[in-house]
Amino acid sequence: MGKMTFVVEYEDGKEPPVSADMDVAGGRLVAASWSDYRDDFFTDEQRDTVTAALEEFNWQDEVSDEDTTAILQKLDLLTL
C-alpha cells in the first residue's frame, strides 16, 4: 500500500477537524501532526558536527563511501 505525505498550512483557528481512520481523498488517514515538521531540522552547526563525525568514521573505514554519501545527502534535506 502506498503512502504520501502532504504538508498543508492553515491560518490559526481554521484547521479542519481530524480523526483517526478518517477517509481523505479516497485514502485512510493513518497519521497526523499538529506541529511544523521543520522544527526538528538540524541547525548548520549541528549538521557540521554530524558531517565531521561521519567523515572521521569514513576515514577509519567504519562507514562505506556509498553510505557516507547517502547519509550526507539526507542530512542536507534535514537542515534549515
Backbone torsions as a table, in degrees:
resi	resn	phi	psi	omega
1	MET	NA	131.5	-179.5
2	GLY	-82.4	150.1	176.5
3	LYS	-128.1	145.7	177.1
4	MET	-129.5	150.2	177.8
5	THR	-117.7	128.4	175.5
6	PHE	-121.5	140.1	173.9
7	VAL	-115.6	116.5	-177.1
8	VAL	-119.9	128.1	-179.7
9	GLU	-98.9	130.8	178.6
10	TYR	-119.9	151.9	172.5
11	GLU	-65.1	147.3	178.9
12	ASP	-54.8	132.6	179.1
13	GLY	85.8	-6.9	-178.8
14	LYS	-111.7	18.1	178.5
15	GLU	-70.1	142.0	179.4
16	PRO	-75.0	156.7	175.4
17	PRO	-68.4	141.5	-179.1
18	VAL	-132.7	137.4	176.0
19	SER	-140.0	158.1	-179.9
20	ALA	-61.8	141.9	174.3
21	ASP	67.9	16.1	179.9
22	MET	-77.0	152.1	176.8
23	ASP	-82.0	135.3	179.3
24	VAL	-136.1	114.2	176.2
25	ALA	48.5	44.0	177.3
26	GLY	85.0	0.8	177.9
27	GLY	-118.6	-176.0	-179.5
28	ARG	-119.4	127.1	178.4
29	LEU	-67.7	124.4	-179.7
30	VAL	-116.3	-12.7	178.4
31	ALA	-158.5	147.7	176.1
32	ALA	-147.5	152.5	179.0
33	SER	-137.2	138.9	178.4
34	TRP	-109.6	51.1	177.9
35	SER	-148.7	169.3	176.3
36	ASP	-87.1	116.9	-177.5
37	TYR	-58.4	-23.1	-178.8
38	ARG	-75.0	-13.2	178.5
39	ASP	-61.8	-23.0	-178.1
40	ASP	-98.1	9.3	178.9
41	PHE	-70.5	160.3	176.0
42	PHE	-78.9	146.7	168.7
43	THR	-78.1	167.6	177.2
44	ASP	-59.3	-39.2	-179.4
45	GLU	-66.0	-42.1	178.2
46	GLN	-64.5	-41.1	178.0
47	ARG	-60.8	-43.8	-179.5
48	ASP	-62.8	-37.6	178.5
49	THR	-64.7	-46.1	178.9
50	VAL	-64.6	-42.0	179.9
51	THR	-61.4	-44.4	179.9
52	ALA	-63.0	-42.4	179.4
53	ALA	-65.3	-43.1	-179.3
54	LEU	-65.1	-41.0	177.4
55	GLU	-63.1	-37.3	177.7
56	GLU	-63.6	-44.3	177.4
57	PHE	-63.1	-38.4	179.9
58	ASN	-64.8	-42.0	179.7
59	TRP	-64.5	-28.9	179.9
60	GLN	-90.7	11.6	-179.2
61	ASP	58.4	28.2	176.2
62	GLU	-84.8	-25.3	-179.3
63	VAL	-133.0	135.4	-178.3
64	SER	-70.3	160.2	176.5
65	ASP	-59.5	-40.8	-178.7
66	GLU	-64.1	-44.4	179.4
67	ASP	-66.5	-40.1	178.2
68	THR	-59.7	-47.1	179.8
69	THR	-61.1	-45.9	-178.8
70	ALA	-62.8	-42.7	-179.6
71	ILE	-66.1	-42.8	-179.7
72	LEU	-64.5	-36.2	177.0
73	GLN	-64.8	-42.2	179.1
74	LYS	-70.0	-35.3	178.3
75	LEU	-61.4	-40.0	178.4
76	ASP	-62.7	-33.5	179.1
77	LEU	-71.4	-20.3	-177.8
78	LEU	-104.9	22.4	-179.9
79	THR	-116.9	133.2	179.0
80	LEU	-64.8	NA	NA
